[in-house]
Every structure is written in C-alpha cells, then in structure tokens.
Amino acid sequence: MNLYQKLVEGDAKVSLIGLGYVGMPIAVAFAKKVPVIGYDLNTEKINQYINGEDPTKEVGDKAIQETTVEFTDDAARLSEASFHIVAVPTPITEDKVPNLKPVISASKTLGKHLTKGSIVVYESTVYPGVTEDICIPILEEESGLKLGEDFNVGYSPERINPGDKVHTLENIVKVVSANNEETLDIVAKVYELVVDAGVYHAESIRVAEAAKVIENSQRDINIAFMNELSIIFNKMGIDTQAVLNAAGTKWNFLNFSPGLVGGHCIGVDPYYLTYKAEQEGYHSQIILAGRRINDDMGKYVVENTIKQLIQANIPIQDAKVGILGFTFKENTPDTRNTRIIDIVDELAEYNITPMIADPVADAKEAEEEYGLTFHSVNDLTDLDALIIAVNHDEFIELQGKTLDLFFKDTANEHKVIIDVKGILDRQAMEQANYNYWRL
C-alpha cells in the first residue's frame, strides 16, 4: 500500500507547515479528504485558528470552526504525518536579495521530525535549484535519512491569489514535480484530491520552480509597461484608462493596469530569478528595468500629489492628507510588502504625516511591521488631499457628497483627490472642479 492509499484510508496524515494566506486554505481543503495537521510556529496565530477565527479572511471563520485540521505549534507532532507540505513565505531582504531563512528554518524543523517513507512537497516560491541544492541536504542532515531511499521530495508552486474568491486552490491547475516518477505519481494523486482543475506534471523540480518564478515576473513586467505608459500619457495630458479601454477592444490586447506592485509574490519573485541569473553570470535587463519602474511608483504618486496641492493653492507644510487603504491589494487584510508604505515614506520627505484608514487591513500587523496606527474612515475629515490607494469594495462607491465629507469646507478647486486605482469617474470629478489625478 503506497502513501496515497494510506492517506485516503485514513492511515496516514498530511501536515501543513506554515499556516498563512497560502498554507491555511490548503490545510482546510485537504482536511475535507484526509487527516491533516496544521503547524505554525506562531502560537498566537494557532490560538486564533483553534478559537475558530480566520485572520486571513481567506476561508472565513465558519470554515475554520468546522474544519478537522489539528492546529498546533508543537513541531514534534509533525512526526505523526507522512506527507508534508511546506508553505512558508520567501521574502527578500532590504537589499533586494532572496531571504531563504523561513524555508531553511522550516526544513530544519521538519527534518528533525521526518520519518521513513515520507514525502515532502515544497510550495514556497524559490529560484530554480533551492529545493534540491539547499532544502534536501538540510532534510537529510537533520533527519539522518537519505533521499530516494528513506524519503522523497516534490515541488508544487502555490498559485493561490489572496483575496480572490474565484481563482482558488480547487480551480487552478496545479503544477507538480518530484525527484522520481513514482513519487511524482503519488504527489499528483494527492493533489488531485483537492484540485478539481487537475494537475500538470512538470519535467523536473527545477522546471516547476522556474515556472512559478516567471509567472509573477511576467505580470510584474506587464504592469511596469502600463506604469511607464501612465507616466508618458500624463505628460501628454491623456487619460491612461481611456487609452487602455480603447486598446482593449482588440481581441489579443493584454488586460493590465498601472498601479503599485506589492505583496508577497509579484514584487518579490522577479528578484529571486534575477539573483539566480547573476549567479550564472547574466545580468537581467528587462526584468530589473520593470522592477525599477514599479519600485518608483510610490514616489511618482507623491510627486503628483504635491503638484496638485500647489495647483490648489494649499501650503505644502500645512497640508492635511488622508490615505484610504493600506493593504497590498483590494479586499484582503494582508499588508506584507505593501507599497502604500512608499507613499507614506515619501510624504514624510515633505514633512507630511498622513492619516491612514483601512477597515480591511490587519491593523496589528501594520503596527508591528511599519509602526503605523490606523484611523477609522470617519476620522478622515478636514482634509486638503485624499489619496485613494486601494480599491476595497467599500471604497468603490465613493462619489460626490460622500467625498466632500473628507474635506475642509471649501470650494472644490481647493480639494485634491489622488485616485491611484482609478475607481472614480474622471469626468464627474473634473466637472465638479476637484483637483483630480490618477495613474
């Protein structure tokens, strides 16, 4: 009886190592089919799950309360499982190089509790070679076991899109790979238990690693192109959205929009690829050029905010600025690697401390990570400028009289609206004489 059969019959367990925005939904999905242990070293997070709370808002409190996942911060319990999925974050350092500490630490922890006959599948985004050159040696050293004889390893890149209730684990094709064909077959069958869209067998672990890292690099480059177009069209006095709407009528035009590129994937993964490329002696040109454009967009937004304030005859040193939204994308509490912080930091260069409101964001995470304290939306009053930074659902309906509640009681020509995501009607804003600007 192979490991897949044991899992299906309840004679073996799956473990999830890392219960964040990616790992937790995977654990909950697998628990509907097989016994699951959910491990995370963050005791506070584990207690939230045990209490039926979903801080990620990915599956909701009800699903957490009903799941059979055995949540724990006790690493020793990993020895009870035989199929391990590692879904820890892989961030970058301040110097824009891969920070593999989380995946290395997870490998060491798992290695200490790895048992014979186990399969370990990594889902964390890495550059090609990390699984085989870094993770496997750690597993062998910590466990005393040998790859191919005592345990096997696979790689299946995560494709969950935080906050997206349409493209979920179940309906996105899952790329799978492993160190040998027998293991690949088991890994594929295990994922087929929860992935309705099916699986794709990659030729090798390195191919699967590379496929993941280019998916987000491709999006990053396309968004950088849109950002560059936005800069050009703004100089020409042309509305970028109007141009994209017109161009989008062609069947093969790619639907991308300008914006701030943050989060734990799109703004990070390209640096993993370019780091490995430089190790191989190649200096990226297109990928890093796109990164430079996207990394500078926060500064660009603030520069245009200052221009609009000057145009509205508002003294910069006395300007009161509010920001709506702080998460890296809409309708998710995740503030990791949000580029809204670039707007906050750049405003500080002009001695402006903005008031930030985000009813969706994880306020505690933002305070610990960035030292920021949020205000309620109702606190944002008597403003000179409002920066709508994230298109949360509750912000999309902002129009007319609702907008006026944010500003000082003055003529509209002295009110500045910076619409980063382009959620407002431009013509309506301009007809009402607001100082309106968007990417």
Secondary structure, DSSP 4 states (H G I P E B T S, - for coil): --HHHHHHTTSS-EEEE--STTHHHHHHHHHTTS-EEEE-S-HHHHHHHHTT--TT-SS-HHHHHH---EEES-GGGGGG-SEEEE-----B-TTS-B--HHHHHHHHHHHHT--TTEEEEE-S---TTHIIIIIHHHHHHHH---BTTTEEEEE------TT-SSS-GGGSPEEEEESSHHHHHHHHHHHHTT-TT-EEE-SSHHHHHHHHHHHHHHHHHHHHHHHHHHHHHHHHT--HHHHHHHHTTSTT----------TTTTTTHHHHHHHHHHHTT---SHHHHHHHHHHTHHHHHHHHHHHHHHHTT--GGG--EEEE--SSSTT----TT-THHHHHHHHHTTT---EEE-SSS-HHHHHHHH----B-GGG--SBSEEEE----HHHHT--HHHHHTTB-SS-GGG-EEEETT--S-HHHHHHTT-EEEE-
